[in-house]
Amino acid sequence: MIVERIWTGNAYRNFNYLIACPDSGEALAIDPLDHGKCLAAARVKGWQITQVLNTHEHHDHTGGNAAVIAATGAKLLAHERAGARIPGVDRGLKAGDVIKVGKRVELEAMDTPGHTMCHICLRSHGDQPALFSGDTLFNAGAGNCHNGGDPNELYTTFADQLAKLPDATRIFPGHDYIENNLRFTLAREPDNAAAQAMLPGVVGQNPATSVVTTLKEEKQINTFLRLTSASVIARLREDFPDLPERPDARTVFVSLRELRNKW
């Protein structure tokens, strides 16, 4: 599996992705908003985009669909319930469905509600597992729930699915927010040594060549995966004085998401 991460350079700080089969040159385009860059990258590499996948229905992830499909004839894949929100879906995906790219690339669809209720993440298996997480899991952060989402559902997705993936899983999110997310982590957990060490390396970085974290690293730097941290809970109690002495993980997650909305 070849992963081409495409930095759009737009105001939303989107990443687009091409996943290619090294044998056949067939490629899957994930959320190809910047259709010009995606098509150009495929052309330079000698790849043929045969499928487009939208992780969810927001325009900054679907806006390039028509141009890519017009240029390539690719089939459009999305969540099985997203058809009313994403025009022209050819294949609706449910949890466990396999997306084949070329001769030997296979990706598994995960039903990951929270940011929206029709959100798909893709995971690859093998020696170098990867997660294409859309707007669910960011580097050092979690998606918002402003436009059709639910923070309780997002917590369940994190706790029951994402946190249980192999630690070696590389994280490929839909946006570059790592610097701001690390600053939020340190605002909530000032003694987080891993976040302190990583922040200087990402300040002012070129997102096109930015770090790709693993799930193991996320568990060290991502507040939303550190729900039992004594420092996180102590700092949270300053904002939520009625927090129980030993709050459950869901309460901590939802409270953090509420604070992140205003931060």
SERO-4910 file (N, C-alpha, C, O; in steps of 0.05 Angstrom, whole numbers):
BEGIN
 pado doro    nc1    nc2    nc3   cac1   cac2   cac3    cc1    cc2    cc3    oc1    oc2    oc3
  Met    A     17    -24      0      0      0      0     17     25      0     35     28     17
  Ile    A     12     43    -19     26     68    -20      7     90    -11    -16     92    -22
  Val    A     15    107      7     -1    129     17     11    155      8     34    161     14
  Glu    A     -4    171     -7      3    197    -15    -14    217     -1    -38    220     -6
  Arg    A     -2    232     18    -17    252     33    -15    279     19      8    288     12
  Ile    A    -37    292     13    -37    316     -3    -47    339     15    -69    339     25
  Trp    A    -29    358     18    -35    382     34    -48    403     16    -37    412     -4
  Thr    A    -73    410     23    -88    429      6    -79    457      8    -80    473    -11
  Gly    A    -69    465     32    -61    493     37    -85    512     39    -81    536     36
  Asn    A   -109    501     43   -132    519     45   -137    529     73   -122    521     92
  Ala    A   -157    546     77   -162    557    103   -172    536    123   -168    540    147
  Tyr    A   -183    514    114   -192    493    132   -170    473    139   -174    456    156
  Arg    A   -147    476    127   -124    460    132   -130    430    127   -122    412    143
  Asn    A   -143    425    104   -149    397     97   -125    381     87   -108    391     73
  Phe    A   -125    355     94   -109    335     81   -127    319     63   -149    312     71
  Asn    A   -118    313     39   -130    293     21   -111    270     19    -87    273     24
  Tyr    A   -121    247     10   -104    223      9   -109    208    -17   -132    206    -27
  Leu    A    -87    197    -28    -89    176    -48    -77    151    -37    -54    152    -26
  Ile    A    -90    129    -39    -80    103    -31    -78     85    -55    -98     80    -69
  Ala    A    -54     77    -62    -49     63    -87    -39     35    -83    -25     29    -64
  Cys    A    -46     18   -102    -35     -9   -104     -9     -8   -120    -10      1   -143
  Pro    A     13    -17   -109     38    -15   -123     40    -34   -147     56    -29   -165
  Asp    A     23    -54   -149     23    -73   -171      8    -62   -195     17    -63   -218
  Ser    A    -17    -53   -190    -34    -45   -212    -35    -15   -218    -42     -7   -240
  Gly    A    -27      1   -199    -28     30   -202    -56     41   -198    -61     65   -203
  Glu    A    -75     24   -189   -102     34   -183   -100     49   -156    -85     42   -139
  Ala    A   -117     70   -153   -116     86   -129   -144     93   -119   -163     96   -135
  Leu    A   -146     96    -93   -170    106    -80   -164    134    -70   -143    139    -58
  Ala    A   -182    153    -76   -179    180    -66   -198    184    -43   -222    180    -44
  Ile    A   -186    193    -20   -202    198      4   -207    228      7   -188    244      9
  Asp    A   -232    236      7   -240    264     12   -225    284     -6   -212    302      4
  Pro    A   -225    280    -33   -208    295    -51   -218    323    -57   -225    330    -79
  Leu    A   -220    340    -36   -230    367    -39   -214    382    -60   -226    394    -78
  Asp    A   -188    382    -58   -171    395    -77   -167    377   -101   -147    363   -103
  His    A   -187    376   -118   -187    357   -140   -164    361   -159   -153    343   -170
  Gly    A   -156    386   -162   -133    392   -179   -108    379   -170    -93    367   -186
  Lys    A   -102    382   -144    -78    370   -133    -79    340   -133    -59    326   -139
  Cys    A   -103    329   -127   -106    300   -127   -102    288   -155    -88    268   -158
  Leu    A   -114    300   -174   -112    290   -202    -83    293   -212    -72    276   -226
  Ala    A    -70    315   -205    -43    320   -213    -24    300   -200     -6    289   -213
  Ala    A    -28    295   -174    -11    275   -161    -13    248   -173      6    233   -177
  Ala    A    -38    240   -179    -42    213   -192    -29    212   -219    -17    192   -226
  Arg    A    -31    234   -234    -19    234   -261     11    232   -259     23    217   -275
  Val    A     23    246   -241     53    245   -238     62    217   -230     82    208   -240
  Lys    A     46    204   -213     54    178   -203     47    156   -223     56    133   -220
  Gly    A     31    162   -243     22    142   -262     -1    125   -251     -4    102   -260
  Trp    A    -17    136   -232    -38    121   -220    -65    128   -234    -68    149   -245
  Gln    A    -84    109   -232   -111    113   -241   -130    112   -217   -133     92   -204
  Ile    A   -143    135   -212   -162    136   -190   -187    122   -199   -201    130   -217
  Thr    A   -194     99   -185   -217     83   -193   -240     86   -173   -262     78   -178
  Gln    A   -233     96   -148   -253     99   -128   -248    125   -112   -225    133   -108
  Val    A   -270    137   -104   -269    161    -86   -284    153    -61   -306    142    -62
  Leu    A   -273    159    -38   -287    153    -13   -289    179      4   -270    193      8
  Asn    A   -314    185     12   -318    207     31   -321    196     59   -338    179     64
  Thr    A   -305    206     78   -308    198    106   -334    207    117   -346    194    135
  His    A   -344    231    108   -370    241    118   -379    263     99   -367    268     78
  Glu    A   -402    275    105   -417    291     86   -410    320     84   -420    334     67
  His    A   -392    330    101   -386    359    101   -372    367     75   -356    352     64
  His    A   -379    391     66   -370    400     39   -340    401     36   -330    397     14
  Asp    A   -326    407     58   -297    408     55   -284    380     52   -260    377     50
  His    A   -301    360     51   -292    332     45   -305    321     20   -293    303      7
  Thr    A   -327    332     12   -341    322    -12   -339    341    -36   -346    333    -59
  Gly    A   -328    365    -32   -330    386    -53   -315    379    -78   -320    392    -99
  Gly    A   -296    361    -77   -281    354   -102   -291    329   -116   -280    322   -137
  Asn    A   -312    317   -105   -322    292   -117   -328    294   -147   -318    278   -163
  Ala    A   -344    314   -154   -354    315   -182   -331    318   -202   -331    305   -223
  Ala    A   -311    334   -195   -289    338   -214   -272    313   -217   -264    306   -239
  Val    A   -266    300   -194   -250    276   -196   -265    254   -211   -253    240   -228
  Ile    A   -290    250   -205   -306    229   -219   -309    235   -249   -308    217   -265
  Ala    A   -313    261   -255   -315    268   -283   -289    262   -299   -290    255   -322
  Ala    A   -267    266   -285   -241    262   -298   -232    233   -300   -217    225   -317
  Thr    A   -243    216   -282   -233    189   -280   -254    167   -283   -247    144   -289
  Gly    A   -279    174   -279   -300    154   -280   -301    137   -254   -313    116   -254
  Ala    A   -288    147   -233   -286    132   -208   -314    128   -195   -332    144   -199
  Lys    A   -316    106   -180   -340    101   -165   -338    115   -138   -317    118   -126
  Leu    A   -361    124   -127   -362    139   -102   -372    122    -79   -393    109    -81
  Leu    A   -356    121    -57   -363    105    -34   -367    124    -10   -353    144     -7
  Ala    A   -386    117      7   -391    133     31   -408    115     50   -415     93     44
  His    A   -413    126     74   -429    112     94   -456    104     82   -467    118     65
  Glu    A   -466     81     90   -490     70     78   -515     88     83   -535     86     68
  Arg    A   -514    106    103   -536    124    108   -531    153     98   -546    171    104
  Ala    A   -509    156     83   -502    183     74   -513    190     47   -507    212     37
  Gly    A   -527    173     34   -536    177      7   -553    202      4   -552    215    -17
  Ala    A   -569    209     24   -586    233     23   -569    259     25   -579    280     18
  Arg    A   -545    256     35   -528    280     40   -505    282     21   -494    304     17
  Ile    A   -498    260      8   -476    260    -12   -487    250    -38   -493    226    -41
  Pro    A   -489    267    -58   -501    259    -84   -483    238    -98   -459    239    -98
  Gly    A   -497    218   -110   -483    200   -129   -468    177   -116   -450    166   -129
  Val    A   -475    170    -92   -460    148    -79   -466    122    -94   -489    114    -98
  Asp    A   -444    108   -102   -447     82   -116   -447     59    -97   -459     38   -103
  Arg    A   -433     62    -74   -431     39    -55   -433     50    -27   -416     66    -18
  Gly    A   -454     41    -13   -456     49     15   -442     29     33   -444      5     30
  Leu    A   -426     40     52   -409     23     69   -420     20     97   -431     39    108
  Lys    A   -417     -4    108   -424     -9    136   -399    -20    149   -379    -27    136
  Ala    A   -400    -22    176   -377    -32    191   -368    -59    181   -385    -77    178
  Gly    A   -342    -62    177   -331    -88    168   -329    -92    138   -316   -111    129
  Asp    A   -342    -75    123   -339    -77     94   -310    -73     85   -296    -58     98
  Val    A   -302    -87     65   -275    -85     55   -274    -70     28   -290    -76     10
  Ile    A   -256    -51     26   -252    -36      2   -226    -46    -10   -205    -44      2
  Lys    A   -228    -58    -34   -204    -68    -48   -194    -47    -68   -209    -36    -83
  Val    A   -168    -43    -67   -155    -24    -86   -134    -40   -101   -113    -48    -90
  Gly    A   -139    -44   -127   -120    -59   -143   -118    -88   -135   -139   -100   -127
  Lys    A    -94    -99   -136    -91   -128   -132    -88   -136   -103    -96   -158    -96
  Arg    A    -76   -119    -86    -70   -129    -59    -73   -108    -37    -62   -112    -15
  Val    A    -87    -87    -42    -92    -68    -21   -121    -72    -11   -140    -71    -27
  Glu    A   -124    -76     14   -151    -79     26   -153    -61     51   -135    -61     67
  Leu    A   -175    -47     52   -181    -29     74   -208    -37     86   -227    -44     72
  Glu    A   -210    -35    112   -235    -42    127   -249    -17    135   -237      1    147
  Ala    A   -275    -16    129   -292      7    137   -299      4    167   -307    -17    176
  Met    A   -297     26    181   -306     27    209   -329     48    211   -326     70    200
  Asp    A   -350     41    224   -373     59    228   -366     75    253   -368     65    275
  Thr    A   -359    101    250   -348    117    272   -364    143    277   -354    164    270
  Pro    A   -388    141    288   -404    165    292   -392    183    314   -377    174    331
  Gly    A   -400    208    312   -392    227    332   -389    255    320   -404    273    327
  His    A   -370    258    302   -367    284    288   -392    288    271   -404    310    272
  Thr    A   -401    268    257   -428    266    245   -437    238    251   -422    221    261
  Met    A   -462    233    246   -473    206    252   -469    187    228   -477    163    230
  Cys    A   -458    196    206   -452    179    183   -423    183    176   -417    192    154
  His    A   -406    175    194   -377    179    189   -363    152    187   -369    133    202
  Ile    A   -346    150    167   -330    126    162   -300    132    168   -290    152    158
  Cys    A   -287    114    182   -258    113    183   -249     88    168   -264     68    167
  Leu    A   -226     89    156   -215     66    143   -190     56    157   -173     73    165
  Arg    A   -187     30    161   -163     19    173   -151     -1    154   -165    -16    141
  Ser    A   -124     -1    154   -110    -22    140    -97    -40    160    -89    -32    182
  His    A    -95    -65    153    -82    -85    171    -53    -90    161    -44    -76    144
  Gly    A    -40   -109    173    -14   -116    164      8   -106    182      3    -97    205
  Asp    A     33   -106    172     56    -99    188     57    -70    194     68    -62    215
  Gln    A     45    -53    177     44    -24    182     16    -15    182      7     -3    162
  Pro    A      1    -20    203    -28    -13    203    -31     17    202    -14     32    212
  Ala    A    -53     26    190    -58     54    187    -88     59    191   -105     42    187
  Leu    A    -94     84    200   -122     92    203   -126    119    189   -111    138    194
  Phe    A   -145    120    170   -152    144    156   -177    154    170   -199    144    166
  Ser    A   -173    174    188   -193    180    209   -211    203    203   -228    210    221
  Gly    A   -209    216    180   -228    237    173   -228    259    195   -206    268    203
  Asp    A   -251    266    205   -254    286    226   -262    274    252   -274    287    269
  Thr    A   -254    248    257   -260    235    282   -236    238    301   -239    250    322
  Leu    A   -214    227    294   -189    229    309   -169    246    294   -162    240    272
  Phe    A   -160    268    307   -139    284    296   -113    278    310   -113    266    332
  Asn    A    -91    287    299    -66    286    313    -68    303    338    -71    328    336
  Ala    A    -67    291    362    -70    304    388    -97    316    393   -100    332    411
  Gly    A   -118    307    379   -144    319    384   -167    301    375   -163    278    367
  Ala    A   -191    312    377   -216    298    370   -234    317    354   -232    341    358
  Gly    A   -250    306    337   -268    322    321   -289    336    337   -296    328    359
  Asn    A   -298    359    326   -320    373    340   -347    359    332   -348    341    315
  Cys    A   -368    367    345   -394    355    341   -415    376    334   -439    373    339
  His    A   -406    398    322   -423    421    317   -445    417    297   -467    426    300
  Asn    A   -439    402    275   -457    401    252   -467    373    248   -459    359    229
  Gly    A   -485    365    265   -498    339    262   -485    317    278   -490    293    272
  Gly    A   -467    323    298   -454    303    313   -464    301    342   -484    313    349
  Asp    A   -450    284    358   -459    280    385   -434    272    401   -421    251    395
  Pro    A   -426    287    422   -401    281    437   -403    254    451   -382    241    455
  Asn    A   -426    246    459   -428    219    472   -423    197    452   -410    177    459
  Glu    A   -432    200    428   -426    180    407   -396    181    400   -384    160    395
  Leu    A   -385    205    400   -356    207    394   -340    193    416   -320    179    410
  Tyr    A   -348    196    441   -334    182    463   -335    152    458   -315    138    461
  Thr    A   -359    142    452   -362    113    447   -344    103    425   -332     82    427
  Thr    A   -342    119    403   -325    112    381   -296    110    390   -281     92    384
  Phe    A   -287    130    406   -260    130    416   -255    106    434   -235     91    431
  Ala    A   -273    102    454   -268     82    474   -271     53    463   -255     36    470
  Asp    A   -291     49    447   -297     21    438   -283     13    413   -281    -11    407
  Gln    A   -274     32    397   -261     25    372   -233     36    369   -214     20    367
  Leu    A   -229     62    369   -203     73    363   -182     66    383   -159     59    376
  Ala    A   -188     68    409   -168     62    430   -159     33    430   -139     27    441
  Lys    A   -174     16    417   -168    -13    417   -152    -22    392   -145    -45    390
  Leu    A   -146     -3    374   -130    -10    351   -101    -15    360    -93     -6    381
  Pro    A    -85    -28    343    -57    -33    351    -42     -7    355    -46     13    341
  Asp    A    -24     -7    375     -9     17    381      7     27    358     13     51    356
  Ala    A     15      9    340     32     17    317     16     31    294     28     39    275
  Thr    A    -10     33    298    -27     45    277    -19     73    271    -19     90    289
  Arg    A    -13     79    246     -7    107    238    -33    122    233    -52    111    222
  Ile    A    -34    147    242    -58    163    242    -57    183    219    -39    200    219
  Phe    A    -76    182    201    -78    200    178   -104    215    179   -124    205    169
  Pro    A   -105    239    192   -131    253    195   -138    270    171   -123    273    152
  Gly    A   -162    282    173   -172    299    151   -162    327    152   -166    342    133
  His    A   -149    336    174   -139    363    176   -113    364    192   -107    346    207
  Asp    A    -98    385    188    -74    390    203    -80    410    226    -80    434    221
  Tyr    A    -85    400    250    -90    417    273    -70    411    296    -75    418    318
  Ile    A    -48    397    290    -32    386    311    -21    407    330    -20    403    354
  Glu    A    -12    430    319      0    450    337    -21    460    357    -16    461    381
  Asn    A    -44    468    347    -65    478    365    -75    456    384    -80    462    408
  Asn    A    -76    432    375    -85    410    392    -65    404    415    -73    399    437
  Leu    A    -39    405    408    -19    402    429    -21    424    450    -17    419    474
  Arg    A    -26    448    441    -29    470    460    -53    466    478    -53    473    502
  Phe    A    -74    454    467    -97    448    484    -90    426    504    -97    428    528
  Thr    A    -76    405    495    -67    385    513    -52    397    537    -56    390    560
  Leu    A    -33    415    531    -16    427    552    -32    446    569    -25    451    592
  Ala    A    -53    458    558    -71    474    575    -86    457    595    -93    467    617
  Arg    A    -92    433    587   -108    415    605    -90    398    622    -98    389    644
  Glu    A    -65    393    613    -46    375    627    -18    387    624     -2    377    608
  Pro    A    -12    408    639     13    423    635     38    406    640     59    412    630
  Asp    A     36    384    654     59    367    660     62    344    640     77    325    645
  Asn    A     48    345    617     50    324    597     77    327    582     79    344    564
  Ala    A     96    310    590    123    312    579    124    306    549    139    319    534
  Ala    A    108    287    540    108    280    512     98    303    494    109    308    473
  Ala    A     77    316    503     66    339    488     86    362    489     90    376    469
  Gln    A     99    366    512    119    387    514    142    382    494    151    401    481
  Ala    A    150    358    492    172    351    474    165    353    445    182    361    428
  Met    A    140    347    437    132    347    410    126    375    399    130    381    376
  Leu    A    115    392    416    105    418    407    126    435    392    120    445    370
  Pro    A    151    438    401    170    455    386    175    445    358    181    461    340
  Gly    A    173    419    353    178    408    327    156    413    307    161    411    283
  Val    A    132    421    316    110    425    298    103    455    295     87    462    278
  Val    A    114    472    312    108    500    310    119    511    283    142    509    278
  Gly    A    101    522    268    109    533    242    118    513    221    130    521    202
  Gln    A    112    488    226    120    467    207    106    469    180     84    482    178
  Asn    A    117    457    160    104    454    134     86    430    136     95    408    137
  Pro    A     59    434    136     41    411    138     45    390    117     39    366    121
  Ala    A     56    397     94     60    378     73     80    356     81     79    334     71
  Thr    A     97    362    100    117    343    109    115    338    139    135    330    152
  Ser    A     92    343    150     89    342    180     90    313    189     88    294    174
  Val    A     93    311    215     96    285    229     71    268    225     49    278    225
  Val    A     75    242    222     53    222    223     55    208    249     74    193    254
  Thr    A     36    212    267     37    199    293     26    171    292     13    163    273
  Thr    A     32    156    312     21    129    316      0    131    339     -1    150    354
  Leu    A    -16    110    341    -35    110    363    -21    109    390    -31    121    409
  Lys    A      2     96    392     17     96    417     24    125    425     22    132    448
  Glu    A     33    141    405     40    169    411     15    184    418     15    201    436
  Glu    A     -7    179    405    -32    193    411    -40    188    440    -51    207    453
  Lys    A    -36    164    450    -44    159    477    -26    174    497    -33    176    521
  Gln    A     -4    185    487     14    201    504      8    231    502     11    246    522
  Ile    A     -2    240    479     -4    269    474    -33    279    470    -37    303    470
  Asn    A    -51    261    467    -79    268    460    -96    267    485   -102    246    496
  Thr    A   -105    291    494   -121    292    518   -146    274    517   -154    263    538
  Phe    A   -157    270    494   -181    254    491   -176    224    493   -195    208    493
  Leu    A   -151    217    495   -144    189    500   -130    186    527   -118    166    533
  Arg    A   -132    207    544   -119    208    570   -139    214    592   -135    232    609
  Leu    A   -161    200    592   -184    207    608   -181    199    637   -197    208    654
  Thr    A   -161    183    644   -157    176    672   -133    190    684   -126    185    707
  Ser    A   -121    208    669    -98    223    679   -106    241    703   -125    256    702
  Ala    A    -92    238    725    -98    254    749    -95    284    743   -111    300    754
  Ser    A    -75    291    727    -72    319    721    -95    330    704   -104    352    709
  Val    A   -104    314    685   -127    323    668   -151    327    686   -165    347    683
  Ile    A   -156    308    703   -180    309    720   -179    332    740   -198    346    744
  Ala    A   -155    337    751   -152    359    771   -157    385    757   -170    403    768
  Arg    A   -146    389    733   -150    414    719   -179    417    710   -189    439    710
  Leu    A   -191    395    703   -219    396    694   -237    405    717   -257    419    712
  Arg    A   -230    397    741   -247    404    764   -247    434    769   -266    445    781
  Glu    A   -227    448    759   -227    477    762   -249    490    745   -260    511    753
  Asp    A   -256    477    723   -277    488    705   -304    475    712   -325    487    706
  Phe    A   -303    452    723   -328    438    730   -327    430    760   -321    406    766
  Pro    A   -332    448    778   -329    443    807   -346    420    817   -339    408    837
  Asp    A   -368    414    803   -386    392    812   -377    365    802   -391    345    806
  Leu    A   -354    363    789   -345    338    778   -340    318    801   -329    326    822
  Pro    A   -349    294    799   -345    274    820   -315    270    826   -298    277    809
  Glu    A   -310    260    849   -282    255    857   -268    236    837   -245    240    830
  Arg    A   -283    216    829   -272    197    809   -291    196    785   -307    178    782
  Pro    A   -290    216    768   -309    217    745   -304    195    726   -281    186    722
  Asp    A   -325    185    714   -322    164    694   -310    176    668   -311    201    664
  Ala    A   -300    159    651   -285    168    628   -303    184    609   -294    203    596
  Arg    A   -328    176    606   -346    190    588   -350    219    597   -350    237    581
  Thr    A   -354    223    623   -358    250    633   -333    267    628   -336    290    620
  Val    A   -310    255    632   -285    270    626   -283    278    597   -277    301    590
  Phe    A   -289    259    579   -287    263    550   -306    286    542   -298    304    528
  Val    A   -331    283    550   -351    303    542   -345    330    553   -349    351    539
  Ser    A   -335    331    577   -327    357    589   -304    369    574   -303    394    569
  Leu    A   -284    353    566   -262    363    551   -271    373    523   -262    394    514
  Arg    A   -289    359    511   -299    368    485   -314    394    487   -312    411    470
  Glu    A   -328    398    509   -342    424    514   -322    446    517   -326    468    506
  Leu    A   -300    441    531   -280    462    535   -266    468    508   -259    491    502
  Arg    A   -260    447    493   -247    450    467   -264    467    448   -253    481    431
  Asn    A   -290    465    451   -308    481    433   -303    511    437   -307    527    418
  Lys    A   -295    519    461   -292    548    467   -263    557    467   -257    580    472
  Trp    A   -245    538    462   -217    544    466   -203    554    440   -179    559    440
***
